[in-house]
Each structure stands twice: as C-alpha cells, then as structure tokens.
Amino acid sequence: MRSTIFGQALAISLLAASIAGAAQAQTAAPARDPSTLIAVLAGMGARGEMEGREAGQVRLNVVTPGGIFGAEFIGCDEAGRACRALGFSASVDKRAMTLDHLNSFNSRDILCRTVMRGDQVDVRYGLLLADSQTEGDLRDQVAVWQRCLGAFAGLANDPDAFLAAP
C-alpha cells in the first residue's frame, strides 16, 4: 500500500538538502542489499520499513517528513539480497491532472514516469543495481528520486502552470 506523499513540497526540499549535506565518501556497503537503502534513509532522517518479501522481491515503505513512498527491490536472491533492480513509487489523488498532463510530464522527464490508475496517479523511478554500486551510489539515486517527487509535486499542485514553465 502506498500512501499519499503530498502535504508540502517543502518537506521534500528539506530531505533533498539533507542529501546534499551528506556528501561523504562512498563506503563498501553493497547497493544491491535492501539493508543498505534502509541505512541510507536513516542517515537522511527517513525510515525504511519492511512491507513484504516474496518471489525475489523485497518491498519497503519509506516514511519521510513529507509522507510515505514505496521502494521495491526486484530480482533478489533467496535471502532477499543481491537484488538486480530498485524501483521507487508514490501515489497521489488525480486532482486536476489529466492524461494529457501526464503525457506531457513524461515527455519532459526521461527518468520520472507517471501513470494514471483510476483516481490515482503514480510517479515512478527505477534503476538497475550492480555489484560495484555502494551506499554512496544509493544516496545519489535517492536524490534523483527526490527530484522526481519535487517535479511531480509541481505538476500535481498546478498542472497547467507547471507545464507552461520553461
């Protein structure tokens, strides 16, 4: 279950600032292990909570000052580690967004994807994981995801104004 993430874009900005302030050398913690993401999130003032694990997938709910989003590790070994990919997702009420708004957003942003499901809109970001990636790499990817959420908050709050901006 993914909860609505938009109370304020300000909370997202604060989390992004926390990422920028955490400019540390990369450690040897493997990015392919969900516990590494949980540690990264804890260092950013967020909390990763296990939602479930089955059939090579590990799902987390991530609780931040701005709300809750999901993280899903895919293609994991039997121990729930050595995962091949990671996807972030969040859902909001459709509000005034139309399919045309979402298609325009998707055309402008190659990394963040939006999908309409009934009265909900999902924003998603995914990445492949490799043995060479570390905790520092995950921190960078969370920063990209936070940028996605910030852009999506702009779209959700005023789709026409957001899309009219250069």
Backbone as numpy.savetxt, mean C-alpha at the origin, in Angstrom:
# Nx Ny Nz CAx CAy CAz Cx Cy Cz
-10.66 -8.42 5.00 -11.50 -7.25 5.00 -10.61 -6.02 5.00
-10.88 -5.09 4.12 -10.13 -3.86 4.04 -11.03 -2.72 4.50
-10.55 -1.93 5.42 -11.33 -0.82 5.92 -11.06 0.43 5.10
-11.94 1.37 5.23 -11.78 2.65 4.55 -10.55 3.35 5.11
-9.72 3.91 4.23 -8.46 4.49 4.67 -8.48 5.99 4.73
-9.56 6.62 4.28 -9.50 8.07 4.16 -10.25 8.77 5.26
-9.53 9.28 6.20 -10.05 10.25 7.14 -9.44 11.57 6.73
-8.13 11.56 6.60 -7.39 12.76 6.24 -6.15 12.36 5.45
-5.85 13.10 4.40 -4.61 12.90 3.67 -3.43 13.34 4.51
-3.67 14.16 5.54 -2.61 14.63 6.42 -1.92 13.47 7.12
-2.67 12.50 7.57 -2.08 11.36 8.26 -1.17 10.60 7.31
-1.53 10.52 6.05 -0.69 9.86 5.06 0.60 10.65 4.90
0.50 11.97 4.84 1.68 12.81 4.71 2.61 12.63 5.90
2.04 12.51 7.09 2.86 12.29 8.27 3.61 10.97 8.19
2.95 9.93 7.70 3.60 8.65 7.55 4.69 8.72 6.50
4.45 9.43 5.41 5.47 9.60 4.37 6.66 10.36 4.93
6.42 11.36 5.77 7.52 12.10 6.38 8.32 11.20 7.30
7.64 10.28 7.96 8.34 9.32 8.81 9.27 8.45 7.99
8.83 8.08 6.80 9.66 7.27 5.91 10.91 8.06 5.52
10.72 9.31 5.14 11.84 10.14 4.71 12.83 10.32 5.86
12.33 10.43 7.07 13.20 10.61 8.22 13.92 9.35 8.62
13.52 8.23 8.08 14.12 6.95 8.43 15.17 6.53 7.43
15.95 7.48 6.94 16.99 7.18 5.95 18.12 6.45 6.67
18.03 5.14 6.67 19.02 4.30 7.32 19.65 3.39 6.30
20.83 2.86 6.61 21.47 1.91 5.72 20.63 0.65 5.67
20.62 0.00 4.49 19.86 -1.23 4.35 20.47 -2.32 5.24
19.59 -3.13 5.79 20.04 -4.23 6.62 19.90 -5.52 5.83
20.30 -6.60 6.42 20.26 -7.89 5.75 18.91 -8.58 5.88
17.93 -7.95 6.52 16.62 -8.57 6.68 15.99 -8.77 5.30
15.57 -9.99 4.99 15.04 -10.28 3.65 13.64 -9.71 3.41
13.47 -9.03 2.30 12.17 -8.43 1.96 11.12 -9.49 1.65
11.55 -10.70 1.32 10.60 -11.75 0.95 9.91 -12.38 2.16
10.26 -11.96 3.37 9.68 -12.49 4.60 8.69 -11.47 5.16
7.41 -11.83 5.34 6.42 -10.88 5.87 6.83 -10.24 7.19
7.61 -10.93 8.03 8.02 -10.34 9.30 8.90 -9.11 9.08
9.59 -9.04 7.94 10.40 -7.86 7.65 9.51 -6.65 7.40
8.42 -6.83 6.67 7.49 -5.72 6.46 6.88 -5.28 7.79
6.54 -6.23 8.64 5.98 -5.89 9.95 6.97 -5.03 10.73
8.26 -5.36 10.68 9.29 -4.57 11.36 9.43 -3.18 10.74
9.39 -3.11 9.42 9.48 -1.81 8.73 8.31 -0.93 9.17
7.12 -1.48 9.16 5.93 -0.72 9.54 6.02 -0.24 10.99
6.50 -1.10 11.87 6.63 -0.72 13.28 7.58 0.47 13.42
8.64 0.49 12.63 9.58 1.60 12.66 9.00 2.89 12.12
7.85 2.79 11.45 7.19 3.96 10.88 5.96 4.36 11.69
5.77 3.76 12.84 4.62 4.10 13.67 3.33 3.43 13.22
3.44 2.37 12.42 2.27 1.62 11.96 2.35 0.21 12.55
1.29 -0.54 12.35 1.24 -1.89 12.91 0.75 -2.86 11.84
1.52 -3.90 11.59 1.09 -4.96 10.68 0.53 -6.11 11.48
-0.73 -6.48 11.21 -1.40 -7.57 11.94 -1.74 -8.69 10.98
-1.40 -9.91 11.35 -1.69 -11.06 10.52 -3.20 -11.23 10.37
-3.65 -11.26 9.12 -5.07 -11.49 8.85 -5.32 -12.96 8.52
-4.37 -13.57 7.82 -4.54 -14.97 7.47 -3.39 -15.47 6.63
-3.32 -16.79 6.53 -2.28 -17.44 5.74 -2.84 -18.73 5.18
-2.74 -18.87 3.85 -3.20 -20.10 3.22 -2.69 -20.17 1.79
-2.47 -21.36 1.31 -2.12 -21.63 -0.09 -1.07 -20.68 -0.64
0.03 -20.51 0.08 1.12 -19.68 -0.42 0.89 -18.19 -0.32
-0.11 -17.77 0.46 -0.39 -16.35 0.64 -0.39 -16.00 2.12
0.16 -14.82 2.41 0.14 -14.28 3.77 -0.50 -12.91 3.68
-1.60 -12.71 4.42 -2.33 -11.44 4.38 -2.17 -10.69 5.70
-1.90 -9.39 5.58 -1.78 -8.52 6.74 -2.77 -7.37 6.64
-3.29 -6.94 7.77 -3.96 -5.65 7.88 -2.92 -4.71 8.44
-2.80 -3.55 7.83 -1.83 -2.56 8.29 -2.60 -1.39 8.87
-2.35 -1.10 10.13 -3.05 -0.04 10.85 -2.10 1.14 10.97
-2.52 2.29 10.43 -1.72 3.51 10.44 -2.55 4.63 11.07
-1.94 5.78 11.34 -2.73 6.91 11.85 -3.84 7.33 10.87
-3.66 7.08 9.57 -4.65 7.47 8.57 -5.70 6.42 8.29
-5.56 5.23 8.82 -6.54 4.18 8.57 -5.89 2.83 8.38
-6.62 1.95 7.73 -6.17 0.57 7.55 -6.07 0.26 6.07
-5.00 -0.45 5.68 -4.90 -0.97 4.32 -4.40 -2.40 4.41
-4.43 -3.10 3.30 -4.02 -4.49 3.27 -2.68 -4.67 2.59
-1.95 -5.69 3.02 -0.72 -6.12 2.38 -0.83 -7.63 2.21
-0.54 -8.10 1.01 -0.64 -9.54 0.75 0.63 -10.03 0.08
1.28 -10.98 0.74 2.44 -11.65 0.17 1.94 -12.85 -0.61
2.46 -13.04 -1.81 1.97 -14.07 -2.71 3.13 -14.98 -3.12
2.83 -16.24 -3.34 3.85 -17.20 -3.78 4.84 -17.53 -2.69
4.36 -17.67 -1.46 5.23 -17.94 -0.32 5.46 -19.45 -0.17
6.55 -19.80 0.50 6.82 -21.21 0.78 5.87 -21.71 1.87
6.00 -22.96 2.24 5.09 -23.56 3.23 5.16 -22.88 4.59
6.30 -22.27 4.90 6.46 -21.58 6.18 5.92 -20.15 6.13
5.42 -19.73 4.97 4.91 -18.36 4.84 6.01 -17.34 4.67
7.16 -17.80 4.15 8.30 -16.91 3.90 8.73 -17.10 2.45
9.83 -16.51 2.08 10.37 -16.64 0.72 9.27 -16.37 -0.32
8.56 -15.27 -0.12 7.44 -14.91 -0.99 7.94 -14.27 -2.27
7.20 -14.43 -3.34 7.62 -13.94 -4.65 7.11 -12.54 -4.98
6.01 -12.12 -4.37 5.42 -10.82 -4.70 4.70 -10.26 -3.47
4.47 -8.95 -3.52 3.77 -8.25 -2.45 2.81 -7.27 -3.09
1.57 -7.28 -2.62 0.58 -6.33 -3.11 -0.02 -5.55 -1.95
-0.17 -4.25 -2.16 -0.85 -3.38 -1.20 -2.21 -3.03 -1.77
-3.22 -2.88 -0.91 -4.55 -2.50 -1.40 -5.32 -1.76 -0.31
-6.20 -0.91 -0.76 -7.09 -0.17 0.13 -8.40 0.07 -0.61
-9.47 0.24 0.13 -10.79 0.47 -0.44 -11.44 1.70 0.17
-12.19 2.40 -0.65 -12.98 3.55 -0.19 -14.35 3.47 -0.84
-15.30 4.21 -0.27 -16.60 4.34 -0.92 -16.42 5.07 -2.24
-17.21 4.72 -3.20 -17.10 5.28 -4.55 -17.22 6.79 -4.57
-18.03 7.35 -3.71 -18.28 8.79 -3.66 -18.66 9.30 -5.03
-18.03 10.39 -5.48 -18.37 11.00 -6.77 -17.52 10.46 -7.91
-16.69 9.46 -7.63 -15.82 8.92 -8.67 -16.61 8.07 -9.67
-16.30 8.28 -10.93 -16.92 7.50 -12.00 -15.85 6.59 -12.60
-16.30 5.69 -13.44 -15.36 4.83 -14.14 -14.41 5.65 -15.01
-14.91 6.73 -15.62 -14.05 7.63 -16.40 -12.97 8.26 -15.53
-13.32 8.66 -14.31 -12.31 9.22 -13.39 -11.22 8.18 -13.11
-11.65 6.96 -12.83 -10.67 5.92 -12.50 -9.79 5.59 -13.70
-10.38 5.52 -14.89 -9.59 5.25 -16.09 -8.58 6.36 -16.33
-8.98 7.61 -16.10 -8.05 8.74 -16.26 -6.91 8.65 -15.24
-7.25 8.30 -14.00 -6.23 8.12 -12.97 -5.25 7.03 -13.39
-5.78 5.89 -13.85 -4.93 4.78 -14.27 -4.05 5.16 -15.44
-4.54 6.02 -16.32 -3.74 6.47 -17.47 -2.60 7.38 -17.04
-2.80 8.11 -15.96 -1.78 9.06 -15.47 -0.75 8.40 -14.57
-1.10 7.34 -13.91 -0.22 6.74 -12.91 0.06 5.29 -13.26
1.29 4.99 -13.61 1.63 3.64 -14.06 1.76 2.65 -12.90
2.06 3.12 -11.70 2.27 2.22 -10.58 1.00 1.93 -9.78
0.19 2.95 -9.56 -1.03 2.80 -8.76 -2.18 2.47 -9.69
-2.94 1.47 -9.33 -4.08 1.06 -10.15 -5.35 1.17 -9.33
-6.42 1.60 -9.99 -7.72 1.68 -9.33 -8.70 0.76 -10.04
-9.61 0.19 -9.26 -10.62 -0.73 -9.77 -11.94 -0.44 -9.05
-13.02 -0.37 -9.79 -14.33 -0.17 -9.17 -14.99 -1.53 -8.96
-15.49 -1.72 -7.73 -16.22 -2.94 -7.38 -17.51 -2.53 -6.70
-18.58 -2.45 -7.48 -19.86 -2.02 -6.91 -19.77 -0.60 -6.39
-20.04 -0.42 -5.10 -19.97 0.90 -4.48 -18.61 1.20 -3.85
-17.64 0.33 -4.10 -16.29 0.49 -3.56 -15.30 0.73 -4.69
-14.24 1.46 -4.37 -13.11 1.63 -5.29 -11.88 1.13 -4.57
-11.12 0.27 -5.22 -9.86 -0.24 -4.67 -8.71 0.47 -5.35
-7.69 0.80 -4.57 -6.43 1.27 -5.12 -5.40 0.20 -4.77
-4.54 -0.12 -5.74 -3.61 -1.24 -5.57 -2.22 -0.88 -6.08
-1.24 -1.51 -5.46 0.16 -1.38 -5.90 0.82 -2.72 -5.62
1.52 -3.25 -6.60 2.18 -4.54 -6.42 3.62 -4.51 -6.90
4.41 -5.42 -6.34 5.81 -5.51 -6.72 6.30 -6.95 -6.60
7.30 -7.27 -7.40 7.96 -8.56 -7.30 9.04 -8.45 -6.23
9.29 -9.55 -5.53 10.30 -9.58 -4.49 11.46 -10.47 -4.94
12.67 -10.12 -4.51 13.86 -10.88 -4.86 14.72 -11.09 -3.62
15.57 -12.11 -3.68 16.46 -12.40 -2.55 17.38 -11.24 -2.21
17.71 -10.43 -3.19 18.64 -9.31 -2.97 17.99 -8.11 -2.27
16.67 -8.09 -2.18 15.97 -6.96 -1.55 16.00 -7.09 -0.04
16.07 -5.95 0.62 16.21 -5.92 2.07 15.12 -5.06 2.71
15.26 -4.88 4.00 14.34 -4.03 4.76 14.32 -2.61 4.18
15.47 -2.10 3.80 15.54 -0.76 3.20 14.76 -0.68 1.91
14.82 -1.73 1.10 14.05 -1.76 -0.14 12.55 -1.75 0.15
12.14 -2.50 1.17 10.72 -2.51 1.54 10.28 -1.13 2.01
11.14 -0.46 2.76 10.83 0.90 3.23 10.58 1.81 2.01
11.42 1.67 0.99 11.24 2.46 -0.23 9.92 2.13 -0.91
9.54 0.86 -0.94 8.29 0.45 -1.59 7.08 0.94 -0.80
7.18 0.96 0.52 6.08 1.51 1.32 5.94 3.00 1.02
7.05 3.69 0.78 6.99 5.11 0.42 6.25 5.29 -0.91
6.51 4.40 -1.87 5.79 4.48 -3.14 4.29 4.25 -2.90
3.96 3.27 -2.08 2.57 2.98 -1.77 1.91 4.19 -1.09
2.62 4.83 -0.19 2.06 6.01 0.47 1.82 7.14 -0.53
2.70 7.26 -1.52 2.48 8.23 -2.58 1.22 7.88 -3.36
1.02 6.60 -3.62 -0.21 6.14 -4.29 -1.45 6.55 -3.48
-1.40 6.31 -2.18 -2.54 6.65 -1.33 -2.79 8.15 -1.32
-1.73 8.94 -1.29 -1.89 10.39 -1.30 -2.53 10.87 -2.59
-2.06 10.33 -3.73 -2.65 10.70 -5.02 -4.10 10.25 -5.08
-4.37 9.06 -4.60 -5.73 8.56 -4.64 -6.65 9.37 -3.72
-6.13 9.84 -2.59 -6.93 10.69 -1.70 -7.35 11.96 -2.44
-6.44 12.52 -3.24 -6.78 13.69 -4.04 -7.88 13.39 -5.02
-7.81 12.25 -5.67 -8.85 11.84 -6.61 -10.18 11.63 -5.89
-10.15 10.94 -4.77 -11.38 10.62 -4.04 -12.06 11.87 -3.49
-11.27 12.84 -3.05 -11.85 14.05 -2.45 -12.47 14.99 -3.48
-11.88 15.09 -4.68 -12.41 15.97 -5.72 -11.89 15.49 -7.07
-12.54 14.48 -7.66 -12.04 13.86 -8.89 -11.79 14.85 -10.03
-12.73 15.75 -10.27 -12.57 16.66 -11.40 -11.39 17.61 -11.18
-11.26 18.17 -10.00 -10.15 19.09 -9.72 -8.81 18.35 -9.77
-8.76 17.14 -9.20 -7.53 16.38 -9.22 -7.07 16.09 -10.66
-8.00 15.66 -11.49 -7.64 15.30 -12.85 -7.38 16.52 -13.72
-7.90 17.68 -13.35 -7.66 18.91 -14.11 -6.27 19.49 -13.81
-5.70 19.14 -12.66 -4.38 19.67 -12.28 -3.31 19.05 -13.17
-2.26 19.84 -13.45 -1.18 19.31 -14.31 -0.42 18.19 -13.66
